[in-house]
Amino acid sequence: MGPTKVVRGGTPLTCAHCSGQTFWERSALLNTPGMTWLGLDWLNESAEVFVCGTCGRLEWFLFVPDPDNPEPVAITCLSCGKLIPPATDTCLACGWTYALGEDAEVRD
């Protein structure tokens, strides 16, 4: 079976590199050193990986959307590791934000 179109969170997936719109779907185990040392790799989390059918770029997703609950999920703060509530862009614990400020520079 060839690559197919993918929709995540109601948005069609598009390759960030070549703008391709068809992907092969894979799953990847996110190994951690501690679990590997204990021989418990199978307990690690996994991620959905979509491989662009045009250029081969990988698009990773850590959360599988729940079709019965379309509500947005909290994300993990990249600064302190606490959860940022849905519909907010600033961590309540440390103030880190993923929103671009007015003077932020966007790089290609």
C-alpha positions as CSV (number, residue, x, y, z in Angstrom):
1,M,0.0,0.0,0.0
2,G,1.4,3.4,-0.9
3,P,1.4,6.7,1.0
4,T,-1.9,8.3,1.9
5,K,-3.2,11.7,3.0
6,V,-3.2,12.2,6.8
7,V,-5.3,14.5,8.9
8,R,-4.2,15.3,12.5
9,G,-6.4,17.4,14.8
10,G,-8.6,18.4,11.9
11,T,-5.7,19.7,9.8
12,P,-4.2,18.0,6.8
13,L,-0.6,17.0,7.3
14,T,1.8,18.7,4.9
15,C,5.5,18.1,4.7
16,A,7.5,21.0,6.1
17,H,10.3,20.4,3.6
18,C,8.7,19.7,0.2
19,S,5.0,20.5,0.9
20,G,4.1,16.8,0.1
21,Q,0.7,15.7,1.2
22,T,1.0,11.9,1.3
23,F,2.7,9.9,4.0
24,W,3.5,6.3,5.1
25,E,2.5,5.7,8.7
26,R,4.9,4.1,11.2
27,S,5.3,3.7,14.9
28,A,8.5,4.3,16.9
29,L,9.5,3.3,20.4
30,L,11.0,6.1,22.4
31,N,13.7,4.3,24.3
32,T,15.1,5.6,27.5
33,P,18.5,4.5,29.0
34,G,17.0,3.4,32.3
35,M,14.3,1.2,30.8
36,T,16.8,-0.2,28.3
37,W,19.3,-1.0,31.2
38,L,16.5,-2.8,33.0
39,G,15.4,-4.7,29.9
40,L,12.0,-3.0,29.9
41,D,12.1,-1.2,26.6
42,W,8.5,-2.3,25.8
43,L,7.3,-0.1,28.7
44,N,8.6,3.1,27.0
45,E,6.2,5.4,25.2
46,S,5.8,5.3,21.4
47,A,5.2,8.0,18.8
48,E,3.4,8.1,15.5
49,V,5.8,8.8,12.7
50,F,4.7,9.8,9.2
51,V,7.2,9.5,6.4
52,C,6.7,11.9,3.5
53,G,5.9,10.0,0.3
54,T,7.8,12.6,-1.7
55,C,11.0,13.4,0.1
56,G,11.2,11.0,3.1
57,R,11.1,13.6,5.8
58,L,9.8,12.3,9.2
59,E,7.0,14.0,11.0
60,W,6.7,12.8,14.6
61,F,3.6,13.0,16.9
62,L,3.8,12.0,20.5
63,F,0.1,12.0,21.2
64,V,-2.5,10.0,19.3
65,P,-5.7,12.1,19.1
66,D,-8.7,10.6,20.7
67,P,-11.6,10.7,18.2
68,D,-14.1,10.6,21.1
69,N,-12.5,13.6,22.8
70,P,-11.5,16.3,20.3
71,E,-10.5,18.6,23.1
72,P,-6.9,19.9,23.0
73,V,-4.4,18.3,25.3
74,A,-1.9,19.9,27.7
75,I,1.6,20.1,26.4
76,T,4.9,19.8,28.4
77,C,6.8,23.0,29.1
78,L,10.2,22.8,27.4
79,S,11.8,24.9,30.2
80,C,10.6,23.3,33.5
81,G,8.7,20.1,32.3
82,K,5.4,21.0,33.9
83,L,2.1,20.8,31.9
84,I,0.9,23.9,30.0
85,P,-2.9,23.8,30.0
86,P,-4.8,23.6,26.7
87,A,-5.7,26.9,25.0
88,T,-2.8,28.7,26.7
89,D,0.7,29.4,25.4
90,T,2.5,30.2,28.6
91,C,3.6,27.9,31.4
92,L,1.9,28.8,34.7
93,A,4.9,27.4,36.7
94,C,7.8,29.2,35.1
95,G,6.4,31.7,32.6
96,W,8.0,30.1,29.5
97,T,6.0,30.6,26.3
98,Y,6.1,29.1,22.8
99,A,4.2,32.1,21.4
100,L,6.3,34.5,19.2
101,G,6.6,38.0,20.6
102,E,6.2,41.1,18.4
103,D,10.0,41.4,18.0
104,A,10.7,37.7,17.5
105,E,12.8,36.7,14.5
106,V,11.5,33.8,12.5
107,R,14.3,31.8,10.8
108,D,14.0,29.6,7.8
